[in-house]
Amino acid sequence: MNLKFAADLPQPASQPEAAVCHSGADGFVVGAEVRWVEGLWELEFPRVPFPSRRIFEVAGEPTLRALVLRHHQRLYDSPLRALFPADRERFLAGVARAADYAVETCGGPHYFTARLGKACMRKRHYPFTIDEVAREIWLGQLWLAFNDVAFPAELRQEYWEWVEAFSIRMINRRTQRAQPQRYPFAEVPTTLAARAPLLAAGAPRPGAT
């Protein structure tokens, strides 16, 4: 999840002519015959099993917030560092928003929607490049964060199955025609976790104590 404020968002560059949509709004000339435009191969979104209240009831708000913080500290030390503000206070404010979302989605108080409105996570993340590799880094670091904060073992599968499927919806820049790789909970130790990026950025993590 991106943690930057609106002021941190990159400004869209002007599009080259070849990238402009030619759907008719930009004044192309309509001919005597039907004009066909090639179809687009789109990403398929799987069904998402959003978590039950059990996650919040068993883990509790402090543990959920600790998971989100540790996860994003790991992400800051990964190739995804550019998604986060370097300023410590902004980083921590973003972590708080991400934790608000996790807490509310898992059955806790409605912190996120009360402050920011409808989540619309795909739309909120669209200004940032999130491809298939970024998704794998995000998931891999979450898997490692489970152990870092001693997230309850009996909750990990339910939490994982939510975010693993939901993370596909965050992909907004495709780099392959194949559907994104799926990572069933039982197979993660021999698939994703075995190759999870562990590259350290070499700088102190914002928010680290």
N, CA and C of each residue as an Amber inpcrd file, in Angstrom:
protein
   627
   0.8460000  -1.1940000   0.0000000   0.0000000   0.0000000   0.0000000
   0.8790000   1.2410000   0.0000000   0.5880000   2.1590000  -0.9140000
   1.3600000   3.4020000  -0.9710000   1.0490000   4.2640000   0.2340000
   2.0670000   4.9650000   0.7460000   1.9010000   5.7470000   1.9610000
   2.1580000   7.2290000   1.7550000   2.1940000   7.7080000   0.5430000
   2.5010000   9.1070000   0.3070000   1.2540000   9.9860000   0.4140000
   1.4860000  11.2350000   0.8110000   0.4070000  12.2190000   0.8370000
   0.1640000  12.7340000  -0.5830000  -0.9280000  13.4770000  -0.7530000
  -1.2370000  14.0180000  -2.0710000  -0.0820000  14.8530000  -2.6110000
   0.5950000  15.5860000  -1.7220000   1.7110000  16.4290000  -2.1580000
   2.8870000  15.6170000  -2.6680000   2.9320000  14.3250000  -2.2890000
   4.0360000  13.4760000  -2.7170000   3.7750000  12.8140000  -4.0650000
   2.5390000  12.9140000  -4.5630000   2.1950000  12.1950000  -5.7880000
   2.9290000  12.7660000  -6.9900000   3.4470000  11.8750000  -7.8710000
   4.0980000  12.3580000  -9.0820000   3.0800000  12.9860000 -10.0170000
   3.4580000  14.0320000 -10.6970000   2.5660000  14.6840000 -11.6440000
   2.5920000  13.9360000 -12.9700000   1.4200000  13.6830000 -13.5780000
   1.4010000  12.9390000 -14.8290000   2.1100000  13.7030000 -15.9370000
   2.8930000  12.9630000 -16.7030000   3.5940000  13.5650000 -17.8290000
   2.6460000  13.6880000 -19.0090000   2.9450000  14.6060000 -19.9180000
   2.1150000  14.7430000 -21.1050000   2.2760000  13.4980000 -21.9550000
   1.1680000  13.0440000 -22.5650000   1.2080000  11.8170000 -23.3450000
   1.6930000  12.0830000 -24.7590000   2.5210000  11.1810000 -25.3200000
   2.8830000  11.2980000 -26.7230000   1.6600000  11.0090000 -27.5760000
   1.6840000  11.4590000 -28.8020000   0.5280000  11.3040000 -29.6730000
   0.0910000   9.8520000 -29.7980000   1.0790000   8.9380000 -29.8420000
   0.7490000   7.5300000 -30.0090000   0.0030000   6.9660000 -28.8110000
   0.1290000   7.6290000 -27.6620000  -0.4960000   7.1190000 -26.4530000
  -1.8700000   7.7130000 -26.2080000  -2.2590000   8.7110000 -27.0060000
  -3.5580000   9.3540000 -26.8210000  -4.6670000   8.4090000 -27.2440000
  -5.7460000   8.3840000 -26.4730000  -6.8790000   7.5250000 -26.8100000
  -7.6150000   8.0830000 -28.0190000  -7.8380000   7.2340000 -29.0000000
  -8.5530000   7.6640000 -30.2120000  -9.9480000   7.0470000 -30.2480000
 -10.7360000   7.3270000 -29.2320000 -12.0750000   6.7560000 -29.1490000
 -13.1070000   7.6200000 -29.8510000 -12.6950000   8.7920000 -30.3160000
 -13.6310000   9.6690000 -30.9970000 -13.6930000  11.0430000 -30.3740000
 -13.2610000  11.1550000 -29.1200000 -13.3640000  12.4330000 -28.4270000
 -12.3240000  13.4290000 -28.8830000 -11.2800000  12.9660000 -29.5730000
 -10.2180000  13.8890000 -29.9580000 -10.3030000  14.2840000 -31.4330000
 -11.4390000  14.0710000 -32.0540000 -11.6800000  14.6510000 -33.3640000
 -11.2070000  13.8850000 -34.5830000 -11.0490000  12.5520000 -34.5240000
 -10.6840000  11.8600000 -35.7540000 -11.8670000  11.8760000 -36.7150000
 -11.5840000  11.7130000 -37.9840000 -12.6230000  11.8070000 -39.0110000
 -13.3440000  10.4680000 -39.1470000 -14.6650000  10.4810000 -39.0720000
 -15.4610000   9.2760000 -39.2410000 -15.6280000   9.0040000 -40.7270000
 -15.3060000   7.7710000 -41.1370000 -15.3950000   7.4160000 -42.5450000
 -16.7250000   6.7870000 -42.9070000 -16.8080000   6.3190000 -44.1420000
 -18.0440000   5.7150000 -44.6280000 -18.2240000   4.2930000 -44.1220000
 -17.1430000   3.6720000 -43.6840000 -17.1970000   2.3020000 -43.2120000
 -16.9810000   2.2360000 -41.6980000 -17.3830000   1.1180000 -41.1330000
 -17.1560000   0.8820000 -39.7010000 -15.6540000   0.8410000 -39.4420000
 -15.2440000   1.5000000 -38.3880000 -13.8240000   1.5460000 -38.0370000
 -13.5830000   0.6840000 -36.7990000 -12.7460000  -0.3410000 -36.9470000
 -12.4700000  -1.2590000 -35.8670000 -11.1700000  -0.8870000 -35.1630000
 -11.1500000  -1.0280000 -33.8700000  -9.9440000  -0.8460000 -33.0610000
  -9.6720000  -2.1670000 -32.3500000  -8.4100000  -2.5700000 -32.3180000
  -8.0550000  -3.8400000 -31.7090000  -8.4940000  -3.9150000 -30.2520000
  -8.8980000  -5.1030000 -29.8490000  -9.2970000  -5.3150000 -28.4720000
  -8.0980000  -5.2780000 -27.5350000  -8.3710000  -5.1910000 -26.2530000
  -7.3280000  -5.1570000 -25.2250000  -7.4210000  -6.4040000 -24.3550000
  -6.2770000  -6.9340000 -24.0190000  -6.2240000  -8.0820000 -23.1170000
  -6.1380000  -7.5530000 -21.6970000  -7.1580000  -7.7950000 -20.9140000
  -7.2260000  -7.2010000 -19.5810000  -6.8810000  -8.2080000 -18.4800000
  -6.5340000  -7.6790000 -17.3350000  -6.2330000  -8.4790000 -16.1570000
  -7.5230000  -9.0270000 -15.5600000  -7.5060000 -10.3050000 -15.2050000
  -8.6590000 -10.9110000 -14.5610000  -8.4990000 -10.8230000 -13.0440000
  -9.5100000 -10.3070000 -12.3800000  -9.4740000 -10.1970000 -10.9320000
 -10.1530000 -11.4230000 -10.3050000  -9.4590000 -12.1450000  -9.4280000
 -10.1020000 -13.2830000  -8.7590000 -11.0540000 -12.8100000  -7.6740000
 -11.8840000 -13.7160000  -7.2020000 -12.7440000 -13.4130000  -6.0610000
 -11.8570000 -13.1670000  -4.8520000 -12.2760000 -12.2290000  -4.0020000
 -11.4700000 -11.8720000  -2.8300000 -12.2160000 -12.2770000  -1.5590000
 -11.6050000 -13.1350000  -0.7330000 -12.2430000 -13.5250000   0.5290000
 -11.8810000 -12.5560000   1.6550000 -12.6330000 -11.4780000   1.7800000
 -12.3530000 -10.5120000   2.8390000 -12.4870000 -11.1910000   4.2060000
 -11.6320000 -10.7980000   5.1670000 -11.5720000 -11.5090000   6.4520000
 -12.8160000 -11.3390000   7.3160000 -12.9620000 -12.2820000   8.2240000
 -14.0480000 -12.2340000   9.1940000 -13.6180000 -11.4300000  10.4220000
 -14.5640000 -11.1530000  11.3160000 -14.2630000 -10.4300000  12.5600000
 -13.2780000 -11.1920000  13.4430000 -13.1220000 -12.4800000  13.1870000
 -12.2280000 -13.3080000  14.0030000 -10.8080000 -12.7460000  14.0290000
 -10.3680000 -12.1650000  12.9050000  -9.0140000 -11.6170000  12.8550000
  -8.8420000 -10.5480000  13.9280000  -9.7800000  -9.6050000  13.9870000
  -9.6810000  -8.5330000  14.9700000  -9.8860000  -9.0490000  16.3830000
 -10.8230000  -9.9510000  16.5550000 -11.1340000 -10.4520000  17.8890000
  -9.9740000 -11.2310000  18.4990000  -9.2450000 -11.9800000  17.6940000
  -8.1440000 -12.7940000  18.2070000  -6.8330000 -12.0120000  18.2280000
  -6.5180000 -11.3380000  17.1440000  -5.2380000 -10.6220000  17.0670000
  -5.2570000  -9.3330000  17.8660000  -6.3450000  -8.5910000  17.7470000
  -6.4460000  -7.3100000  18.4310000  -5.8000000  -6.1860000  17.6310000
  -6.2110000  -4.9780000  17.9370000  -5.7140000  -3.8140000  17.2070000
  -4.2040000  -3.6140000  17.3270000  -3.6060000  -3.7400000  18.5170000
  -2.1540000  -3.5240000  18.6050000  -1.3480000  -4.4690000  17.7050000
  -1.7440000  -5.7240000  17.6390000  -1.0050000  -6.6770000  16.8130000
  -1.1900000  -6.3780000  15.3350000  -2.3870000  -6.0110000  14.9200000
  -2.6120000  -5.6470000  13.5220000  -1.7820000  -4.4240000  13.1400000
  -1.7380000  -3.4450000  14.0210000  -0.9430000  -2.2470000  13.7390000
   0.5510000  -2.5770000  13.7120000   0.9760000  -3.4690000  14.5790000
   2.3790000  -3.8680000  14.5840000   2.7370000  -4.5890000  13.2870000
   1.8240000  -5.4180000  12.7890000   2.0650000  -6.1160000  11.5280000
   2.2040000  -5.1280000  10.3790000   1.2920000  -4.1660000  10.3120000
   1.3470000  -3.1840000   9.2250000   2.6320000  -2.3610000   9.3010000
   3.0130000  -1.9400000  10.4910000   4.2450000  -1.1600000  10.6280000
   5.4580000  -1.9770000  10.1990000   5.5770000  -3.1980000  10.7150000
   6.7540000  -4.0060000  10.3600000   6.7770000  -4.3370000   8.8850000
   5.6140000  -4.6230000   8.3200000   5.5290000  -4.9030000   6.8880000
   6.0630000  -3.7320000   6.0770000   5.6320000  -2.5280000   6.4250000
   6.0430000  -1.3630000   5.6510000   7.4760000  -0.9220000   5.9440000
   7.9710000  -1.2150000   7.1180000   9.4000000  -1.0110000   7.3540000
  10.2160000  -1.9210000   6.4210000   9.7680000  -3.1560000   6.2800000
  10.4470000  -4.0810000   5.3640000  10.3530000  -3.5830000   3.9160000
   9.1970000  -3.0900000   3.5380000   9.0240000  -2.5800000   2.1760000
   9.9370000  -1.3830000   1.9210000  10.1050000  -0.5550000   2.9430000
  10.9870000   0.6030000   2.7840000  12.4310000   0.1650000   2.5350000
  12.7940000  -0.9940000   3.0490000  14.1340000  -1.5280000   2.8420000
  14.2050000  -2.4590000   1.6430000  13.2270000  -2.3800000   0.7710000
  13.1520000  -3.2430000  -0.4040000  13.2200000  -2.3940000  -1.6720000
  13.1840000  -3.0210000  -2.8410000  13.1600000  -2.2430000  -4.0800000
  11.9290000  -1.3420000  -4.2360000  10.9520000  -1.4510000  -3.3510000
   9.7510000  -0.6120000  -3.4220000   9.8810000   0.6810000  -2.6220000
  11.0650000   1.0190000  -2.1850000  11.2700000   2.2060000  -1.3580000
  10.6640000   3.4630000  -1.9910000  10.7270000   3.5860000  -3.3100000
  10.2500000   4.7990000  -3.9720000   8.7600000   5.0450000  -3.7670000
   8.0120000   4.0390000  -3.3360000   6.5830000   4.2330000  -3.1000000
   6.2960000   5.0030000  -1.8110000   7.3220000   5.2000000  -0.9860000
   7.1150000   5.7820000   0.3300000   7.8660000   7.0970000   0.4910000
   7.2880000   8.0320000   1.2370000   8.0070000   9.2850000   1.5080000
   9.2060000   9.0190000   2.4000000  10.2970000   9.7380000   2.1600000
  11.5000000   9.5700000   2.9720000  11.3380000  10.2020000   4.3500000
  10.5140000  11.2210000   4.4420000  10.3000000  11.9080000   5.7140000
   9.6530000  10.9660000   6.7300000  10.2440000  10.8810000   7.9210000
   9.7910000   9.9290000   8.9260000   8.3410000  10.1750000   9.3450000
   7.9660000  11.4260000   9.5600000   6.6080000  11.7160000  10.0130000
   5.5760000  11.3580000   8.9550000   5.8910000  11.6380000   7.7140000
   4.9550000  11.2790000   6.6470000   4.8650000   9.7630000   6.4960000
   6.0040000   9.1080000   6.6410000   6.0000000   7.6420000   6.5790000
   5.0870000   7.0650000   7.6560000   5.2500000   7.5330000   8.8800000
   4.4510000   7.0160000   9.9850000   2.9740000   7.3750000   9.8320000
   2.6830000   8.5420000   9.2780000   1.2830000   8.9070000   9.0320000
   0.6690000   7.9650000   8.0070000   1.4510000   7.6020000   6.9910000
   0.9720000   6.6560000   5.9930000   0.7690000   5.2730000   6.5780000
   1.6900000   4.8550000   7.4400000   1.5360000   3.5680000   8.1280000
   0.2450000   3.5620000   8.9390000  -0.0430000   4.6690000   9.5980000
  -1.2660000   4.7570000  10.4020000  -2.4990000   4.5960000   9.5210000
  -2.4910000   5.2040000   8.3380000  -3.6330000   5.0570000   7.4330000
  -3.7790000   3.6150000   6.9650000  -2.6470000   2.9940000   6.6290000
  -2.6830000   1.6000000   6.1890000  -3.1840000   0.7010000   7.3150000
  -2.7470000   0.9900000   8.5430000  -3.2040000   0.2030000   9.6870000
  -4.6880000   0.4320000   9.9500000  -5.1500000   1.6680000   9.7930000
  -6.5800000   1.9510000   9.9440000  -7.3930000   1.0760000   8.9950000
  -6.9130000   0.9620000   7.7690000  -7.6180000   0.1510000   6.7670000
  -7.6280000  -1.3190000   7.1730000  -6.4740000  -1.8420000   7.6010000
  -6.3870000  -3.2460000   8.0010000  -7.2730000  -3.5290000   9.2030000
  -7.2370000  -2.6470000  10.1890000  -8.0460000  -2.8300000  11.3940000
  -9.5320000  -2.8450000  11.0430000  -9.9650000  -1.8710000  10.2440000
 -11.3860000  -1.8000000   9.8810000 -11.8090000  -3.0060000   9.0520000
 -10.9810000  -3.4000000   8.0920000 -11.3270000  -4.5110000   7.2230000
 -11.4110000  -5.8210000   7.9870000 -10.6510000  -5.9260000   9.0850000
 -10.6500000  -7.1580000   9.8750000 -11.6830000  -7.1450000  11.0000000
 -12.5230000  -6.1340000  11.0430000 -13.6170000  -6.1180000  12.0110000
 -13.4980000  -5.1130000  13.1240000 -12.4840000  -4.2490000  13.0800000
 -12.3010000  -3.2470000  14.1170000 -13.0540000  -1.9590000  13.8280000
 -12.8000000  -0.9220000  14.6120000 -13.4710000   0.3700000  14.4120000
 -13.2690000   0.9160000  13.0000000 -14.2060000   1.7290000  12.5490000
 -14.1780000   2.2700000  11.1920000 -13.2880000   3.5170000  11.1140000
 -12.0370000   3.3370000  11.4450000 -11.1050000   4.4530000  11.4160000
 -10.9080000   5.0020000  10.0090000 -10.6970000   4.1030000   9.0510000
 -10.3280000   4.5310000   7.7040000 -11.4670000   5.2750000   7.0230000
 -12.6500000   4.6610000   6.9670000 -13.7530000   5.3000000   6.2440000
 -14.2460000   6.5520000   6.9480000 -14.1380000   6.6020000   8.2550000
 -14.5640000   7.7990000   8.9750000 -13.6910000   8.9920000   8.6220000
 -12.4090000   8.7500000   8.3560000 -11.4800000   9.8410000   8.0870000
 -11.2750000  10.1100000   6.6040000 -11.3410000   9.0430000   5.7960000
 -10.9730000   9.1770000   4.3790000 -12.0690000   8.7760000   3.4100000
 -13.1630000   8.2520000   3.8960000 -14.2340000   7.8510000   3.0030000
 -14.0190000   6.4660000   2.4170000 -14.7650000   6.1810000   1.3770000
 -14.7010000   4.8680000   0.7440000 -13.2700000   4.5350000   0.3460000
 -12.8770000   3.2900000   0.5750000 -11.4750000   2.9110000   0.3870000
 -10.9960000   3.0750000  -1.0550000 -11.6640000   2.4370000  -2.0260000
 -11.2680000   2.5290000  -3.4450000  -9.7550000   2.3610000  -3.5980000
  -9.2180000   1.2660000  -3.0680000  -7.7730000   1.1010000  -3.0120000
  -7.0910000   1.0860000  -4.3750000  -7.6990000   0.4600000  -5.3490000
  -7.0850000   0.4490000  -6.6750000  -6.9420000   1.8690000  -7.2160000
  -7.9810000   2.6620000  -7.0670000  -7.9500000   4.0450000  -7.5390000
  -6.9160000   4.8570000  -6.7690000  -6.8350000   4.6710000  -5.4630000
  -5.8770000   5.4190000  -4.6480000  -4.4330000   5.1110000  -5.0280000
  -4.1950000   3.8910000  -5.5030000  -2.8270000   3.4860000  -5.8290000
  -2.4520000   3.7210000  -7.2890000  -3.4130000   4.1330000  -8.1000000
  -3.1370000   4.1910000  -9.5340000  -2.0150000   5.1570000  -9.9360000
  -1.7710000   6.2520000  -9.2440000  -0.6660000   7.1290000  -9.6530000
   0.7100000   6.4850000  -9.5390000   0.7950000   5.3210000  -8.9150000
   2.0800000   4.6800000  -8.6920000   2.1970000   3.4030000  -9.5010000
   3.3970000   3.1460000  -9.9680000   3.6280000   1.9610000 -10.7800000
   3.6860000   0.7190000  -9.8950000   2.6950000  -0.1380000 -10.0580000
   2.6490000  -1.4060000  -9.3350000   2.5050000  -2.5070000 -10.3690000
   3.5810000  -3.2400000 -10.5810000   3.5460000  -4.3300000 -11.5530000
   3.5580000  -5.6690000 -10.8340000   3.7020000  -6.7480000 -11.5930000
   3.6470000  -8.0850000 -11.0030000   4.7870000  -8.3210000 -10.0160000
   5.9650000  -7.7960000 -10.3220000   7.1080000  -7.9660000  -9.4190000
   6.8860000  -7.2060000  -8.1200000   6.3510000  -5.9880000  -8.2200000
   6.0640000  -5.2080000  -7.0090000   5.0790000  -5.9550000  -6.1180000
   4.0900000  -6.5770000  -6.7240000   3.1310000  -7.3630000  -5.9300000
   3.8380000  -8.4910000  -5.1960000   4.7530000  -9.1710000  -5.8670000
   5.4440000 -10.2840000  -5.2280000   6.3340000  -9.8070000  -4.0760000
   6.9800000  -8.6680000  -4.2680000   7.7800000  -8.1090000  -3.1820000
   6.8800000  -7.7750000  -1.9960000   5.7500000  -7.1460000  -2.2720000
   4.8060000  -6.7590000  -1.2180000   4.3380000  -7.9750000  -0.4340000
   3.9770000  -9.0300000  -1.1450000   3.5020000 -10.2360000  -0.4800000
   4.6240000 -10.9310000   0.2920000   5.8030000 -11.0080000  -0.3170000
   6.9210000 -11.6680000   0.3370000   7.3040000 -11.0140000   1.6440000
   7.2920000  -9.6840000   1.6590000   7.6430000  -8.9720000   2.8830000
   6.5610000  -9.1120000   3.9470000   5.3130000  -9.2420000   3.5260000
   4.2490000  -9.4930000   4.4890000   4.4410000 -10.8550000   5.1350000
   4.7700000 -11.8490000   4.3460000   4.9730000 -13.1950000   4.8760000
   6.0590000 -13.1800000   5.9600000   7.1430000 -12.4760000   5.7020000
   8.2280000 -12.3870000   6.6740000   7.8150000 -11.5880000   7.9080000
   6.9770000 -10.5810000   7.7020000   6.5230000  -9.7510000   8.8260000
   5.6420000 -10.5400000   9.7930000   4.9350000 -11.5640000   9.3100000
   4.1420000 -12.4070000  10.2020000   5.0040000 -12.9050000  11.3640000
   6.1720000 -13.4290000  11.0340000   7.0610000 -13.9530000  12.0750000
   7.6650000 -12.8410000  12.9200000   7.9840000 -11.7220000  12.2820000
   8.6120000 -10.6180000  13.0060000   7.7730000 -10.1470000  14.1840000
   6.4530000 -10.1480000  14.0160000   5.5730000  -9.6270000  15.0750000
   4.8030000 -10.7430000  15.7780000   5.1760000 -11.9920000  15.5060000
   4.4980000 -13.1490000  16.1070000   2.9900000 -13.0860000  15.8670000
   2.6090000 -12.8280000  14.6230000   1.1890000 -12.7910000  14.2840000
   0.6090000 -14.1730000  14.5560000  -0.5710000 -14.2490000  15.1820000
  -1.1260000 -15.5550000  15.5730000  -1.1730000 -16.5430000  14.4040000
  -0.5990000 -17.7090000  14.6350000  -0.4960000 -18.7150000  13.5760000
  -1.8590000 -19.1240000  13.0420000  -2.8650000 -19.1730000  13.9270000
  -4.1830000 -19.6320000  13.5120000  -4.9220000 -18.6250000  12.6390000
  -4.3810000 -17.4010000  12.5280000  -5.0310000 -16.3610000  11.7130000
  -4.3290000 -16.1200000  10.3810000  -3.1400000 -16.6360000  10.2470000
  -2.3280000 -16.2670000   9.0920000  -2.9480000 -16.6820000   7.7570000
  -3.5350000 -17.8530000   7.6850000  -4.0910000 -18.2950000   6.4110000
  -5.2510000 -17.4000000   5.9780000  -6.1500000 -17.0870000   6.9010000
  -7.2900000 -16.2420000   6.5430000  -6.8250000 -14.8560000   6.1010000
  -5.8770000 -14.2810000   6.8200000  -5.3470000 -12.9610000   6.4600000
  -4.6360000 -13.0390000   5.1140000  -3.8320000 -14.0660000   4.9250000
  -3.0710000 -14.2120000   3.6900000  -3.9790000 -14.3710000   2.4790000
  -5.0050000 -15.2020000   2.6090000  -5.8800000 -15.4490000   1.4610000
  -6.6080000 -14.1840000   1.0370000  -6.8720000 -13.3040000   1.9830000
  -7.4540000 -12.0010000   1.6340000  -6.4610000 -11.1760000   0.8250000
  -5.2820000 -10.9150000   1.3920000  -4.3580000  -9.9900000   0.7480000
  -3.7460000 -10.5700000  -0.5220000  -3.5790000 -11.8900000  -0.5840000
  -2.9940000 -12.4930000  -1.7880000  -3.8960000 -12.2660000  -2.9960000
  -5.1780000 -12.4810000  -2.8190000  -6.1130000 -12.2490000  -3.9220000
  -6.3150000 -10.7640000  -4.1840000  -6.4630000  -9.9870000  -3.1050000
  -6.7140000  -8.5590000  -3.2480000  -5.5430000  -7.8390000  -3.9050000
  -4.3340000  -8.3050000  -3.6670000  -3.1480000  -7.6440000  -4.2170000
  -3.1340000  -7.6470000  -5.7400000  -3.8130000  -8.5830000  -6.3560000
  -3.8780000  -8.6020000  -7.8200000  -4.6070000  -7.3590000  -8.3310000
  -5.5580000  -6.8790000  -7.5690000  -6.3000000  -5.6760000  -7.9750000
  -5.4530000  -4.4150000  -7.8940000  -4.3590000  -4.4680000  -7.1780000
  -3.4800000  -3.3040000  -7.0770000  -2.5350000  -3.1770000  -8.2690000
  -2.3970000  -4.2390000  -9.0610000  -1.5160000  -4.1770000 -10.2270000
  -2.1140000  -3.2040000 -11.2430000  -1.3520000  -2.1990000 -11.6210000
  -1.8520000  -1.2190000 -12.5930000  -0.9140000  -1.0050000 -13.7700000
   0.1940000  -1.7020000 -13.8070000   1.1200000  -1.6620000 -14.9420000
   1.5070000  -3.0930000 -15.2720000   1.0190000  -3.5950000 -16.3850000
   1.2820000  -4.9820000 -16.7450000   2.6420000  -5.1210000 -17.4080000
   3.3480000  -6.2210000 -17.1010000   4.6210000  -6.5170000 -17.7510000
   4.5910000  -7.8980000 -18.3960000   3.4620000  -8.5950000 -18.2930000
   3.3500000  -9.9300000 -18.8820000   1.9060000 -10.1700000 -19.2900000
   1.7270000 -11.0330000 -20.2720000   0.3760000 -11.3600000 -20.7200000
  -0.2860000 -12.3960000 -19.8340000   0.5110000 -13.2570000 -19.2240000
  -0.0400000 -14.2870000 -18.3460000  -0.6640000 -13.6500000 -17.1090000
  -1.6160000 -14.3460000 -16.5300000  -2.1990000 -13.8750000 -15.2830000
  -1.1450000 -13.9050000 -14.1730000  -1.2490000 -13.0150000 -13.1930000
  -0.2790000 -13.0070000 -12.0940000  -0.2260000 -14.3560000 -11.3840000
   0.9490000 -14.6940000 -10.9110000   1.1470000 -15.9350000 -10.1700000
   0.3190000 -15.9280000  -8.8940000  -0.3480000 -17.0380000  -8.6160000
  -1.0820000 -17.1760000  -7.3650000  -0.2080000 -17.8860000  -6.3430000
  -0.4070000 -17.5390000  -5.0700000   0.4130000 -18.0960000  -3.9940000
  -0.4750000 -18.6320000  -2.8730000  -0.9940000 -19.8500000  -3.0370000
  -1.7870000 -20.4620000  -1.9670000  -0.9670000 -20.5430000  -0.6800000
  -1.6180000 -20.3540000   0.4320000  -0.9480000 -20.2850000   1.7230000
  -0.0070000 -21.4640000   1.9650000  -0.4690000 -22.6620000   1.6980000
   0.3320000 -23.8520000   2.0030000   1.5870000 -23.9510000   1.1510000
   1.5900000 -23.2830000  -0.0050000   2.7240000 -23.4010000  -0.9160000
   3.7320000 -22.2640000  -0.7800000   3.4020000 -21.2330000  -0.0320000
   4.2770000 -20.0610000   0.0540000   5.6980000 -20.3910000   0.5230000
   5.8740000 -21.2530000   1.5410000   7.2500000 -21.5150000   1.9980000
   8.1790000 -22.0440000   0.9100000   7.6350000 -22.7610000  -0.0710000
   8.4860000 -23.3250000  -1.1230000   8.4080000 -22.5480000  -2.4300000
   7.5960000 -21.5130000  -2.4680000   7.4850000 -20.7090000  -3.6920000
   7.9210000 -19.2770000  -3.4150000   7.0020000 -18.4450000  -3.0230000
   7.2860000 -17.0270000  -2.8420000   8.3200000 -16.7660000  -1.7560000
   8.1690000 -17.3880000  -0.5890000   9.0890000 -17.1250000   0.5110000
  10.5030000 -17.5550000   0.1730000  10.6130000 -18.5530000  -0.6840000
  11.9420000 -19.0520000  -1.0360000  12.7210000 -18.0530000  -1.8740000
  12.0150000 -17.1420000  -2.5310000  12.7030000 -16.1670000  -3.3690000
  12.3160000 -14.7230000  -3.0300000  11.7300000 -14.5390000  -1.8640000
  11.3150000 -13.1900000  -1.4630000  12.5090000 -12.2490000  -1.4390000
  12.3920000 -11.0890000  -2.0600000  13.5150000 -10.1420000  -2.0670000
  13.8630000  -9.6900000  -0.6560000  15.1290000  -9.7980000  -0.3210000
  15.5880000  -9.4010000   1.0100000  16.6460000  -8.3150000   0.8980000
  16.5480000  -7.5110000  -0.1510000  17.5540000  -6.4840000  -0.3900000
  17.3710000  -5.3140000   0.5790000  18.3950000  -5.0050000   1.3240000
  18.3480000  -3.8650000   2.2310000  18.7800000  -2.6120000   1.4790000
  18.1110000  -1.5030000   1.7870000  18.4330000  -0.2450000   1.0990000
  19.6610000   0.4250000   1.6710000  20.0890000   0.0190000   2.8460000
  21.2950000   0.5980000   3.4330000  21.0810000   1.8840000   4.1860000
  19.8220000   2.2780000   4.4150000  19.5370000   3.5100000   5.1600000
  18.6010000   3.1650000   6.3160000  18.6300000   3.9190000   7.4030000
  17.7310000   3.6460000   8.5330000  16.2790000   3.7230000   8.0880000
  15.4440000   2.8430000   8.6390000  14.0160000   2.8560000   8.3320000
  13.3260000   4.0030000   9.0540000  12.4950000   4.7710000   8.3410000
  11.6840000   5.7500000   9.0660000  10.7860000   5.0340000  10.0570000
  10.6920000   5.5320000  11.2660000   9.8200000   4.9160000  12.2460000
  10.4940000   3.8250000  13.0490000  11.7330000   3.4670000  12.7060000
  12.4070000   2.4270000  13.4580000  12.7820000   2.9540000  14.8330000
  12.6650000   2.1050000  15.8290000  12.9900000   2.5340000  17.1830000
  14.4010000   2.0830000  17.5570000
